[in-house]
Amino acid sequence: MPTRRILSIWFPYLAAERVLRSHRGAILNPFVIVAQDSNTLTLACLSAEANAEGLIVGQPLSDARAFCPNLMTAPENPLQEAGFLAGLRRWMGKYSPWVAEEAPASLILDITGCAHLFGGEKQLAEAISQDLQNLRLTGMFGIADTPGAAWALARFSGKSAQAHRSGDAIKQEARATRSRAFKRQNWERKGLAPIRLQTNLNASYIAPPGKTREAIAFLPVAALRLHRDICTNLNRLGIRIITDLIGLPRGALMRRFGRDVVLRLDQALGADPEPISPARRTHHFATRLSLPDPIGLAEDIIAGIDRLLPPLCERLSKAGRGARQLRLWCFRTDRNFQIIEVGLAHPNHNPNRIRPLLLLQLPNIEIGFGIDTLRLEAFITEPLSHLQHKGHTDAVETARKLRDEDNGISNLMERLGTRVGLENITRLHPANSHIPEKTATKMAATYSEPAENWPDIHLLRPLTLFQPEAIIVDKQGETPSTAPTVFRWRKRTFHTASATGPERLSPEWWLDDPNWRSGTRDYWKIETETGEQLWIFETKTREYSGGWFCHGDFC
């Protein structure tokens, strides 16, 4: 069985180079990505020029501008940076089928059995390095038997362990030494000195098979992916390189620093397995049309949709999936774009169902100075499984339901959803509760089926429920536990013609519902002499007895 080989690629300037790649001309000034840390702007990522100026990640922006007045900045964008790294992961699939993302700004590849296709591990690293140079990206490579060792080689090869500045060394605190030394920065007064990026960029460090321990022995303990506080405490004890850590008793290490130190050490040496979990293959369905000249007429956009939609639906059909949400991108000549979205009630890859929905949204497109590119994307899809029918009757019934859905309710929901949004179209489903407000659940109509076999109790409930409103009852001549004959509600006086009830409902004792803190209720269905049909109740607890409220309307 061949030895497992892992390649780790670290992109030290990924966020900065992502922004710099959008500029056609080269930017020679130092460039940094700025992040908001509490109320302070700090450096989140550097360019190669900024690193050469001596700037460090985490440094306040005000201090960085004092060192480098011509510093150029851009705000941090984590979403775009994550999407850019995901694109690199998919692109790296040309070298290995097992590629995974590793935060921050790193990729890890299982190249077992793949390196010989490129002439060896060194040639593979050189090929990736050349491709990254063509993409104007910088990468550091480490190849070893374990992911932990490859990670350490990519980031820390060629570095020496930094001494801990605790103030205990005589050479640091002696008066003569202190008088000759330059003023220390804030970060130098305690803890580890900051780690500067390597200058030999696009370099690869390869540990021969079976030589993992020798390859990482003299690397700093930070190469084991330990927390900065743990590295600081280890340096205080004089443990600065990995070989100092290997010979120490495991029990004492775990009691002093926790299990993470031993776990990371075993993972780097291969004693504890560390699998690589590649990202799942994502379904991507999109078609693009680049136009030789800008267009501005609705007929031209419709003609473009007619060219984009059939191949998109054909790809969906071959993959056995149907579109639920589609998006049409219209890129304008002024480097702006317009987006229209449509949704379907059920997954579908029929162009005749999708085309009318797109046409309904065309008036929302602002043409501007013209559109030169169209892109149609099905960004939400669902699998379309073939149904196994039990017999001819079942097949006929299923076909009838599908026909009714396509031509009836589904078509109506899609057209309404195109105008008001599919999320605003809902339907009610019965719920398992005797509380009037909780007897039905509101669900999205496009992701639920119509409810069947509603309980008979719903026939006795009013069509409209609202928050209980107090009513004034004329108690002259009234007897206990009977409906009122005369009451006043919403500034009107009503006379009862007929009353049905009472129906006693108790609150859910296992829940503290603020609307039911009045306790048990006796509900009555009242029909007044003027024709109103109301649903009123009387509270029956000792604290709230005798209170009357109106809760609903049957009309």
C-alpha positions as CSV (number, residue, x, y, z in Angstrom):
1,M,0.0,0.0,0.0
2,P,1.5,3.4,-1.0
3,T,2.4,5.9,1.7
4,R,-0.2,8.6,2.2
5,R,1.0,11.9,0.8
6,I,-0.6,15.3,1.6
7,L,0.0,18.7,0.0
8,S,-0.9,21.8,1.9
9,I,-1.1,25.2,0.0
10,W,-1.1,28.4,2.0
11,F,-2.0,31.7,0.4
12,P,-0.5,34.3,2.6
13,Y,-1.7,37.3,0.5
14,L,-5.0,35.8,-0.7
15,A,-7.4,38.6,0.4
16,A,-5.1,41.4,-0.9
17,E,-4.3,39.6,-4.2
18,R,-8.0,39.0,-4.8
19,V,-8.5,42.7,-4.9
20,L,-5.3,43.5,-6.8
21,R,-6.3,41.0,-9.6
22,S,-9.2,43.2,-10.5
23,H,-6.9,46.1,-11.4
24,R,-5.5,45.9,-14.9
25,G,-2.3,47.8,-14.1
26,A,0.2,46.8,-11.4
27,I,0.0,48.5,-8.1
28,L,3.5,49.1,-6.8
29,N,2.4,50.9,-3.5
30,P,1.9,48.8,-0.4
31,F,-1.6,47.5,-0.2
32,V,-3.5,46.0,2.8
33,I,-7.0,44.7,3.7
34,V,-8.5,46.5,6.7
35,A,-10.9,44.9,9.2
36,Q,-12.9,46.4,12.0
37,D,-11.7,45.2,15.4
38,S,-14.0,46.7,18.1
39,N,-13.4,50.5,17.5
40,T,-10.1,50.0,15.8
41,L,-9.2,49.5,12.2
42,T,-6.5,46.7,12.0
43,L,-4.6,45.1,9.1
44,A,-6.2,41.8,8.2
45,C,-4.1,40.9,5.1
46,L,-1.0,42.3,3.5
47,S,0.4,42.4,0.0
48,A,3.9,41.4,-0.8
49,E,5.0,45.1,-0.9
50,A,3.4,45.8,2.5
51,N,5.1,42.8,4.0
52,A,8.4,44.0,2.7
53,E,7.8,47.4,4.4
54,G,7.7,45.6,7.7
55,L,3.9,45.8,8.4
56,I,2.3,42.9,10.3
57,V,-1.2,41.4,10.4
58,G,-3.2,42.7,13.4
59,Q,-1.3,46.1,13.5
60,P,-3.5,49.2,13.9
61,L,-4.0,51.1,10.7
62,S,-2.9,54.3,12.3
63,D,0.5,52.8,13.2
64,A,0.8,51.3,9.7
65,R,0.3,54.7,8.1
66,A,2.9,56.2,10.3
67,F,5.4,53.6,9.0
68,C,4.1,53.7,5.4
69,P,2.4,57.0,4.4
70,N,1.6,55.8,0.8
71,L,-0.3,52.8,2.1
72,M,-3.4,51.8,0.0
73,T,-6.3,50.1,1.7
74,A,-9.5,48.2,1.0
75,P,-12.2,46.9,3.4
76,E,-12.5,43.3,4.3
77,N,-15.1,41.2,2.5
78,P,-15.3,37.7,4.1
79,L,-18.1,36.5,1.8
80,Q,-16.2,37.3,-1.4
81,E,-13.0,35.9,0.0
82,A,-14.7,32.6,1.0
83,G,-16.2,32.4,-2.5
84,F,-12.8,33.1,-4.1
85,L,-11.2,30.3,-2.0
86,A,-14.0,27.9,-3.0
87,G,-13.3,28.7,-6.6
88,L,-9.7,27.8,-6.1
89,R,-10.7,24.6,-4.5
90,R,-12.8,23.6,-7.5
91,W,-9.9,24.6,-9.8
92,M,-7.5,22.5,-7.8
93,G,-9.5,19.4,-8.8
94,K,-7.3,19.2,-11.9
95,Y,-4.5,18.0,-9.7
96,S,-6.3,15.7,-7.2
97,P,-9.9,14.6,-6.6
98,W,-9.5,15.1,-2.8
99,V,-9.3,18.8,-2.1
100,A,-10.6,20.5,1.0
101,E,-10.6,24.1,2.3
102,E,-8.7,24.9,5.5
103,A,-9.2,28.2,7.2
104,P,-7.7,30.7,6.9
105,A,-6.7,30.9,3.2
106,S,-5.4,27.4,2.8
107,L,-6.1,24.3,0.7
108,I,-5.2,20.7,1.5
109,L,-4.9,18.0,-1.2
110,D,-4.5,14.3,-0.9
111,I,-2.0,13.6,-3.7
112,T,-1.5,9.9,-2.9
113,G,-1.2,8.2,-6.3
114,C,-1.4,11.5,-8.2
115,A,2.1,12.9,-8.2
116,H,3.5,10.4,-10.8
117,L,1.1,11.8,-13.3
118,F,3.1,15.1,-13.2
119,G,6.6,13.5,-13.0
120,G,6.8,13.5,-9.2
121,E,6.0,15.6,-6.2
122,K,8.5,18.4,-6.9
123,Q,7.2,18.7,-10.5
124,L,3.6,18.7,-9.2
125,A,4.4,21.6,-6.9
126,E,6.2,23.5,-9.7
127,A,3.2,23.0,-12.0
128,I,0.8,24.4,-9.3
129,S,3.3,27.3,-8.6
130,Q,3.4,28.2,-12.3
131,D,-0.3,28.2,-12.6
132,L,-0.6,30.4,-9.5
133,Q,1.8,32.9,-11.0
134,N,-0.3,33.1,-14.1
135,L,-3.3,33.8,-11.8
136,R,-1.2,36.5,-10.0
137,L,-1.5,34.6,-6.7
138,T,1.2,33.6,-4.2
139,G,1.3,30.2,-2.5
140,M,3.5,28.3,-0.1
141,F,3.7,24.5,-0.4
142,G,4.3,21.8,2.1
143,I,4.2,18.0,1.3
144,A,4.4,15.4,4.0
145,D,2.8,12.1,5.2
146,T,0.2,13.8,7.4
147,P,-2.0,16.9,7.0
148,G,-0.5,18.4,10.2
149,A,3.1,18.1,9.0
150,A,2.2,19.5,5.6
151,W,0.5,22.4,7.2
152,A,3.6,23.1,9.3
153,L,6.0,22.9,6.4
154,A,4.0,25.3,4.3
155,R,3.9,28.0,7.0
156,F,7.0,27.6,9.1
157,S,9.8,26.0,7.0
158,G,12.9,28.1,7.1
159,K,11.8,30.0,10.2
160,S,13.6,29.9,13.6
161,A,11.7,29.7,16.9
162,Q,11.1,33.2,18.3
163,A,12.4,33.7,21.8
164,H,9.8,34.6,24.4
165,R,10.1,38.2,25.7
166,S,9.0,37.7,29.3
167,G,11.5,40.2,30.8
168,D,13.3,37.5,32.8
169,A,16.4,37.3,30.7
170,I,19.3,39.4,32.0
171,K,20.3,40.5,28.5
172,Q,16.8,41.9,28.0
173,E,16.6,43.8,31.3
174,A,20.2,44.7,32.2
175,R,20.7,48.5,32.4
176,A,23.5,48.6,29.9
177,T,21.5,46.4,27.5
178,R,18.4,48.4,28.0
179,S,20.2,51.7,27.4
180,R,21.5,50.5,24.1
181,A,18.3,48.8,22.9
182,F,15.7,50.6,20.8
183,K,12.4,51.3,22.3
184,R,10.2,48.2,22.2
185,Q,6.9,48.2,20.5
186,N,3.7,47.4,22.4
187,W,3.5,43.9,21.1
188,E,7.1,43.2,22.3
189,R,6.4,43.9,26.0
190,K,5.0,40.4,26.6
191,G,4.1,37.3,24.7
192,L,5.4,36.0,21.4
193,A,6.9,38.3,18.8
194,P,4.7,38.5,15.7
195,I,5.5,36.1,12.9
196,R,6.5,37.8,9.6
197,L,5.7,36.2,6.3
198,Q,8.4,34.4,4.4
199,T,10.2,36.2,1.6
200,N,11.0,33.1,-0.5
201,L,7.5,33.0,-2.0
202,N,6.1,30.1,-4.1
203,A,8.6,27.8,-2.4
204,S,7.8,24.1,-1.7
205,Y,9.1,22.1,1.2
206,I,8.9,18.3,0.8
207,A,9.4,15.8,3.6
208,P,10.5,12.5,2.2
209,P,8.2,9.5,2.9
210,G,8.7,8.2,6.4
211,K,10.7,11.3,7.5
212,T,8.0,13.4,9.0
213,R,9.5,13.6,12.4
214,E,12.9,14.7,11.1
215,A,11.3,17.3,8.9
216,I,9.3,19.1,11.6
217,A,11.6,18.5,14.6
218,F,13.1,22.0,14.5
219,L,10.0,23.9,13.6
220,P,8.5,26.3,16.2
221,V,5.7,24.8,18.4
222,A,3.3,27.1,16.7
223,A,3.6,24.8,13.7
224,L,1.5,22.3,15.6
225,R,-1.6,24.5,15.1
226,L,-1.8,25.4,18.8
227,H,-3.5,28.4,20.3
228,R,-1.3,31.4,20.7
229,D,-1.7,31.4,24.5
230,I,-0.5,27.7,24.7
231,C,2.6,28.6,22.6
232,T,3.3,31.5,24.9
233,N,3.1,29.3,28.0
234,L,5.3,26.6,26.3
235,N,8.0,29.3,25.4
236,R,8.0,30.5,29.0
237,L,9.1,27.0,30.0
238,G,11.8,27.0,27.3
239,I,9.9,24.7,24.9
240,R,10.3,26.5,21.6
241,I,10.7,23.8,19.0
242,I,8.8,20.6,18.4
243,T,11.7,18.3,19.3
244,D,11.6,19.8,22.8
245,L,8.0,18.8,23.1
246,I,8.3,15.2,21.8
247,G,10.3,13.9,24.7
248,L,8.2,15.2,27.5
249,P,5.8,13.0,29.5
250,R,2.3,12.9,28.0
251,G,0.4,12.9,31.3
252,A,2.2,16.1,32.5
253,L,1.6,17.8,29.2
254,M,-2.1,17.1,29.3
255,R,-2.5,18.2,32.9
256,R,-0.6,21.4,32.3
257,F,-1.8,22.4,28.8
258,G,-4.8,20.3,28.0
259,R,-5.4,17.5,25.5
260,D,-5.0,19.7,22.5
261,V,-1.2,19.8,22.7
262,V,-0.9,16.0,22.7
263,L,-3.6,15.6,20.0
264,R,-1.9,18.0,17.6
265,L,1.5,16.4,18.1
266,D,0.1,12.9,17.4
267,Q,-1.7,14.2,14.3
268,A,1.5,15.8,12.9
269,L,3.5,12.6,13.6
270,G,0.8,10.3,12.2
271,A,0.0,8.5,15.5
272,D,-3.5,9.9,15.5
273,P,-5.4,9.7,12.1
274,E,-6.6,13.0,10.6
275,P,-8.9,12.4,7.6
276,I,-9.4,14.9,4.8
277,S,-13.0,15.6,4.0
278,P,-13.3,17.1,0.6
279,A,-16.2,19.4,-0.1
280,R,-19.3,17.8,-1.7
281,R,-19.7,18.3,-5.3
282,T,-22.2,21.1,-5.8
283,H,-24.7,21.3,-8.7
284,H,-24.2,24.2,-10.9
285,F,-26.6,25.0,-13.7
286,A,-26.1,28.2,-15.7
287,T,-25.8,29.4,-19.3
288,R,-24.2,32.6,-20.6
289,L,-24.6,34.6,-23.7
290,S,-22.0,37.3,-24.7
291,L,-23.3,39.8,-27.3
292,P,-21.2,41.5,-29.9
293,D,-23.1,44.7,-29.5
294,P,-25.2,46.1,-26.7
295,I,-28.9,45.5,-26.8
296,G,-31.7,47.7,-25.3
297,L,-35.0,46.3,-26.7
298,A,-37.3,43.9,-24.9
299,E,-37.5,41.8,-28.0
300,D,-33.7,41.3,-28.0
301,I,-33.7,40.3,-24.3
302,I,-36.5,37.8,-25.1
303,A,-34.5,36.4,-28.0
304,G,-31.5,36.0,-25.6
305,I,-33.7,34.1,-23.1
306,D,-34.9,31.8,-25.8
307,R,-31.3,30.9,-26.6
308,L,-30.3,30.4,-22.9
309,L,-33.3,28.6,-21.6
310,P,-33.4,25.4,-23.7
311,P,-29.8,24.3,-23.0
312,L,-30.2,25.1,-19.3
313,C,-33.3,22.9,-19.1
314,E,-31.6,20.2,-21.1
315,R,-28.8,20.1,-18.5
316,L,-31.3,20.0,-15.7
317,S,-33.1,17.1,-17.4
318,K,-29.9,15.1,-17.8
319,A,-29.0,15.6,-14.2
320,G,-32.5,14.5,-13.1
321,R,-33.2,17.8,-11.3
322,G,-35.8,20.6,-11.6
323,A,-35.4,24.3,-11.0
324,R,-37.1,26.0,-8.1
325,Q,-35.5,29.4,-8.2
326,L,-33.9,31.0,-11.3
327,R,-32.0,34.2,-11.7
328,L,-31.4,36.2,-14.9
329,W,-28.3,38.5,-14.8
330,C,-28.2,41.4,-17.3
331,F,-24.7,42.9,-17.4
332,R,-24.7,46.5,-18.7
333,T,-22.0,48.3,-20.6
334,D,-21.4,50.7,-17.6
335,R,-20.1,47.7,-15.6
336,N,-23.4,47.5,-13.6
337,F,-25.9,44.7,-13.7
338,Q,-29.6,44.0,-13.2
339,I,-31.1,40.8,-11.7
340,I,-34.5,39.4,-12.0
341,E,-35.6,36.3,-10.0
342,V,-38.5,33.9,-10.6
343,G,-39.7,30.9,-8.6
344,L,-41.6,27.7,-9.4
345,A,-44.2,26.0,-7.2
346,H,-42.7,22.6,-8.0
347,P,-39.3,21.6,-9.4
348,N,-39.5,21.7,-13.2
349,H,-37.2,21.8,-16.2
350,N,-39.9,22.5,-18.8
351,P,-38.9,25.7,-20.8
352,N,-42.6,26.4,-21.5
353,R,-43.3,26.8,-17.8
354,I,-40.2,29.0,-17.0
355,R,-40.3,31.3,-20.0
356,P,-43.7,33.1,-19.1
357,L,-42.4,33.8,-15.6
358,L,-39.2,35.4,-16.9
359,L,-41.2,37.6,-19.3
360,L,-43.4,38.9,-16.4
361,Q,-40.3,40.4,-14.8
362,L,-38.8,42.0,-17.9
363,P,-40.4,45.5,-17.2
364,N,-38.3,45.6,-14.0
365,I,-35.0,45.6,-15.9
366,E,-33.3,49.0,-16.3
367,I,-31.5,48.9,-19.6
368,G,-29.2,51.9,-19.0
369,F,-26.7,52.3,-21.9
370,G,-27.3,48.7,-23.1
371,I,-26.8,45.1,-22.1
372,D,-23.8,43.2,-23.5
373,T,-24.0,39.9,-21.5
374,L,-26.9,37.7,-20.4
375,R,-26.6,34.9,-17.8
376,L,-29.4,32.5,-16.7
377,E,-28.8,30.5,-13.6
378,A,-30.9,27.9,-11.7
379,F,-29.4,28.5,-8.2
380,I,-31.9,26.4,-6.3
381,T,-32.7,23.0,-7.7
382,E,-34.3,19.8,-6.4
383,P,-34.1,16.2,-7.6
384,L,-36.9,14.9,-9.8
385,S,-37.6,11.2,-9.0
386,H,-39.6,8.9,-11.1
387,L,-42.7,7.6,-9.5
388,Q,-43.4,3.9,-9.2
389,H,-47.1,3.3,-9.8
390,K,-49.0,0.5,-8.2
391,G,-51.3,0.0,-11.2
392,H,-53.2,1.6,-14.0
393,T,-55.6,3.4,-11.6
394,D,-52.8,4.8,-9.5
395,A,-51.0,6.0,-12.7
396,V,-54.1,7.7,-14.0
397,E,-54.7,9.4,-10.6
398,T,-51.1,10.6,-10.4
399,A,-51.2,11.9,-14.0
400,R,-54.5,13.8,-13.2
401,K,-53.0,15.4,-10.1
402,L,-49.9,16.5,-12.0
403,R,-52.0,17.9,-14.8
404,D,-54.2,19.8,-12.3
405,E,-51.1,21.1,-10.6
406,D,-49.5,22.2,-13.8
407,N,-52.5,24.0,-15.2
408,G,-54.2,25.1,-12.0
409,I,-53.0,26.0,-8.5
410,S,-49.3,25.7,-9.3
411,N,-49.6,28.0,-12.3
412,L,-51.5,30.5,-10.2
413,M,-48.9,30.4,-7.4
414,E,-46.0,30.9,-9.8
415,R,-47.6,33.9,-11.4
416,L,-48.5,35.4,-8.1
417,G,-45.1,34.6,-6.6
418,T,-43.4,36.3,-9.5
419,R,-45.2,39.5,-8.6
420,V,-45.4,39.4,-4.7
421,G,-42.8,36.7,-3.9
422,L,-43.4,33.0,-3.3
423,E,-42.6,33.4,0.4
424,N,-45.7,35.6,0.7
425,I,-48.1,32.8,-0.5
426,T,-49.1,30.6,2.4
427,R,-51.7,28.0,3.3
428,L,-53.0,26.7,6.6
429,H,-52.5,23.2,8.0
430,P,-54.2,21.7,11.0
431,A,-52.2,21.6,14.2
432,N,-52.5,19.4,17.3
433,S,-53.8,21.9,19.8
434,H,-57.2,22.8,21.3
435,I,-56.2,26.4,21.7
436,P,-58.2,28.4,19.1
437,E,-55.1,30.4,18.0
438,K,-53.0,27.3,17.6
439,T,-55.3,25.0,15.7
440,A,-53.7,25.9,12.4
441,T,-50.2,26.4,11.2
442,K,-49.2,28.8,8.5
443,M,-46.9,27.1,5.9
444,A,-45.3,28.1,2.6
445,A,-47.7,27.1,-0.2
446,T,-45.0,26.1,-2.6
447,Y,-43.3,23.7,-0.1
448,S,-46.4,22.0,1.3
449,E,-49.4,20.1,0.1
450,P,-53.0,21.1,0.6
451,A,-54.4,19.9,3.9
452,E,-57.0,17.1,3.9
453,N,-59.3,15.8,6.6
454,W,-59.5,18.8,8.8
455,P,-60.9,18.0,12.2
456,D,-64.7,18.6,12.7
457,I,-63.9,21.0,15.5
458,H,-62.8,23.6,12.9
459,L,-66.4,23.8,11.7
460,L,-67.3,25.3,15.0
461,R,-64.6,28.0,14.9
462,P,-65.1,31.5,13.5
463,L,-63.7,32.6,10.2
464,T,-61.9,35.6,11.8
465,L,-59.9,35.5,15.1
466,F,-58.5,38.6,16.7
467,Q,-57.1,39.5,20.1
468,P,-59.8,39.2,22.8
469,E,-61.6,42.5,23.2
470,A,-63.5,43.4,26.3
471,I,-67.3,43.8,26.1
472,I,-69.6,45.4,28.7
473,V,-72.5,43.1,29.8
474,D,-75.8,44.4,31.2
475,K,-76.1,42.1,34.2
476,Q,-79.6,43.1,35.2
477,G,-81.7,40.0,35.0
478,E,-78.8,37.8,34.1
479,T,-78.3,34.4,35.7
480,P,-74.9,32.7,36.2
481,S,-73.4,30.5,33.4
482,T,-75.7,32.0,30.7
483,A,-75.0,34.1,27.7
484,P,-75.6,37.8,28.0
485,T,-78.8,39.2,26.5
486,V,-77.6,42.7,26.1
487,F,-73.9,43.8,25.8
488,R,-71.9,46.6,24.4
489,W,-68.9,46.1,22.1
490,R,-67.0,48.5,19.9
491,K,-69.2,51.4,20.9
492,R,-72.3,49.5,19.8
493,T,-75.1,47.9,21.8
494,F,-76.1,44.3,20.8
495,H,-79.2,42.3,21.7
496,T,-78.8,38.5,21.7
497,A,-81.3,36.6,19.5
498,S,-79.8,33.1,20.1
499,A,-76.9,31.6,21.9
500,T,-75.1,28.2,21.6
501,G,-72.8,26.9,24.3
502,P,-71.0,27.0,26.5
503,E,-67.8,25.3,25.3
504,R,-65.2,25.2,28.1
505,L,-61.5,25.5,27.1
506,S,-58.6,25.4,29.5
507,P,-55.1,26.7,28.9
508,E,-52.1,24.5,28.2
509,W,-50.8,24.2,31.7
510,W,-47.3,23.1,30.5
511,L,-46.8,26.5,28.7
512,D,-46.9,30.0,30.0
513,D,-49.0,31.7,27.4
514,P,-49.5,35.4,28.2
515,N,-52.8,35.5,26.3
516,W,-54.2,32.7,28.5
517,R,-53.2,33.8,32.0
518,S,-56.8,34.5,32.7
519,G,-57.4,30.8,33.0
520,T,-60.4,28.7,31.9
521,R,-62.9,30.2,29.5
522,D,-66.5,29.4,28.6
523,Y,-67.1,30.2,24.9
524,W,-70.5,31.1,23.4
525,K,-71.6,31.5,19.8
526,I,-73.9,34.5,19.8
527,E,-76.3,35.6,17.0
528,T,-77.5,39.2,17.5
529,E,-80.8,40.6,16.4
530,T,-79.0,42.6,13.7
531,G,-77.5,39.5,12.2
532,E,-73.9,39.5,13.6
533,Q,-72.5,36.1,14.7
534,L,-69.8,36.6,17.3
535,W,-67.7,34.2,19.4
536,I,-67.5,35.5,23.0
537,F,-66.2,33.9,26.2
538,E,-66.4,34.4,30.0
539,T,-63.4,33.9,32.3
540,K,-64.1,31.4,35.0
541,T,-61.1,31.5,37.4
542,R,-61.4,32.9,40.9
543,E,-59.2,36.0,40.1
544,Y,-60.8,36.8,36.7
545,S,-64.3,35.5,37.0
546,G,-67.1,37.4,35.4
547,G,-65.0,39.1,32.6
548,W,-66.5,38.9,29.1
549,F,-64.5,39.2,25.9
550,C,-65.2,38.9,22.1
551,H,-62.7,36.6,20.3
552,G,-64.0,36.1,16.8
553,D,-66.5,36.7,14.1
554,F,-68.3,34.0,12.1
555,C,-69.3,36.4,9.3
